């Protein structure tokens, strides 16, 4: 999968025992394969609810991530056990390469000022 994104110079960082994939400053995916909550293993897609209907047309196995809360979650996932997993991941990479607006989120910037204020108040 990363080979398909290689020309975009993706950055891969550990995150919560998984691996986050960043392209052009945006987090686009999280790769999860852990022994706990195996139902959450697969590819997590950084998206938001307004994009779900369109993305679900491309990816029939796309679903909410149960470990992130009840109901529909902004982030969606393609389970590693989905029958269309490999095909879906390649199509997902194609959408990322094309800059699909429904995939990717700019990470929140942590304010160093808040940390300094909290430290100086002690």
C-alpha positions as CSV (number, residue, x, y, z in Angstrom):
1,X,0.0,0.0,0.0
2,X,2.7,2.5,0.9
3,X,4.3,1.7,-2.4
4,X,1.3,3.2,-4.2
5,X,1.7,6.4,-2.1
6,X,5.5,6.5,-2.3
7,X,5.7,9.3,-4.9
8,X,3.8,11.5,-2.5
9,X,6.5,11.1,0.2
10,X,4.2,9.8,2.9
11,X,5.3,10.2,6.5
12,X,4.5,7.2,8.8
13,X,4.5,7.8,12.5
14,X,3.5,5.6,15.5
15,X,0.2,6.5,17.0
16,X,-1.6,4.8,19.8
17,X,0.1,1.4,19.0
18,X,-0.8,1.8,15.4
19,X,0.8,3.7,12.4
20,X,-0.5,7.0,11.1
21,X,0.1,7.9,7.5
22,X,0.4,11.5,6.5
23,X,0.4,12.9,3.0
24,X,0.9,16.7,2.3
25,X,0.5,17.6,6.0
26,X,-2.8,15.7,6.3
27,X,-3.3,12.5,8.2
28,X,-5.0,10.2,5.7
29,X,-4.9,6.7,7.2
30,X,-4.1,4.7,10.3
31,X,-2.9,1.2,10.0
32,X,-4.1,-1.0,12.8
33,X,-3.3,-4.6,13.7
34,X,-3.4,-5.3,17.4
35,X,-4.3,-8.2,19.5
36,X,-6.9,-6.2,21.5
37,X,-10.2,-5.3,19.9
38,X,-9.4,-7.3,16.8
39,X,-12.7,-6.1,15.2
40,X,-11.0,-2.6,14.9
41,X,-8.1,-4.0,12.9
42,X,-7.7,-2.7,9.4
43,X,-7.3,0.6,7.6
44,X,-8.8,3.6,9.4
45,X,-9.7,6.4,7.0
46,X,-9.5,10.0,8.1
47,X,-12.8,11.5,6.9
48,X,-15.9,13.2,8.2
49,X,-19.6,12.3,8.2
50,X,-20.5,14.5,5.3
51,X,-18.3,12.3,3.1
52,X,-19.6,8.9,4.3
53,X,-22.4,8.4,1.8
54,X,-20.1,9.0,-1.2
55,X,-17.3,6.9,0.2
56,X,-19.6,4.0,1.0
57,X,-20.5,3.8,-2.7
58,X,-16.8,3.1,-3.4
59,X,-16.2,0.9,-0.4
60,X,-19.1,-1.3,0.6
61,X,-17.3,-2.6,3.7
62,X,-16.6,0.9,5.1
63,X,-18.0,1.2,8.6
64,X,-17.7,3.1,11.8
65,X,-15.0,2.3,14.3
66,X,-16.6,0.8,17.5
67,X,-13.6,1.5,19.8
68,X,-14.0,5.3,19.0
69,X,-17.5,5.4,20.4
70,X,-21.1,4.4,19.8
71,X,-23.0,5.4,16.7
72,X,-21.5,6.8,13.5
73,X,-17.9,7.9,13.9
74,X,-16.2,10.5,11.8
75,X,-13.3,8.2,11.1
76,X,-14.3,5.1,9.2
77,X,-12.5,1.8,8.6
78,X,-12.1,-1.0,6.1
79,X,-11.9,-4.1,8.3
80,X,-8.9,-6.3,7.6
81,X,-11.2,-9.3,7.3
82,X,-13.4,-7.7,4.6
83,X,-13.6,-9.7,1.4
84,X,-12.8,-6.6,-0.6
85,X,-10.0,-5.5,1.6
86,X,-7.1,-5.5,-0.9
87,X,-9.2,-4.0,-3.7
88,X,-10.5,-1.3,-1.4
89,X,-7.1,-0.4,-0.1
90,X,-5.8,0.1,-3.6
91,X,-8.8,2.2,-4.6
92,X,-8.4,4.2,-1.4
93,X,-4.7,4.9,-2.4
94,X,-5.9,6.0,-5.8
95,X,-8.3,8.5,-4.2
96,X,-5.5,9.8,-1.9
97,X,-3.2,10.2,-4.9
98,X,-5.9,12.2,-6.7
99,X,-6.3,14.5,-3.6
100,X,-9.9,13.4,-2.8
101,X,-11.4,16.1,-0.5
102,X,-13.2,13.4,1.5
103,X,-10.0,11.8,2.7
104,X,-7.6,13.4,5.1
105,X,-7.6,15.8,8.0
106,X,-5.2,18.5,9.1
107,X,-3.9,17.5,12.5
108,X,-4.8,19.8,15.4
109,X,-1.8,22.0,16.3
110,X,-1.0,21.8,20.0
111,X,-0.4,25.2,21.5
112,X,2.9,25.3,23.3
113,X,1.6,28.5,25.0
114,X,-1.0,26.5,27.0
115,X,1.7,24.1,28.2
116,X,3.9,27.0,29.3
117,X,1.0,28.7,31.2
118,X,0.2,25.4,32.9
119,X,3.9,24.8,33.9
120,X,4.4,28.4,35.1
121,X,1.2,28.2,37.2
122,X,2.7,25.4,39.3
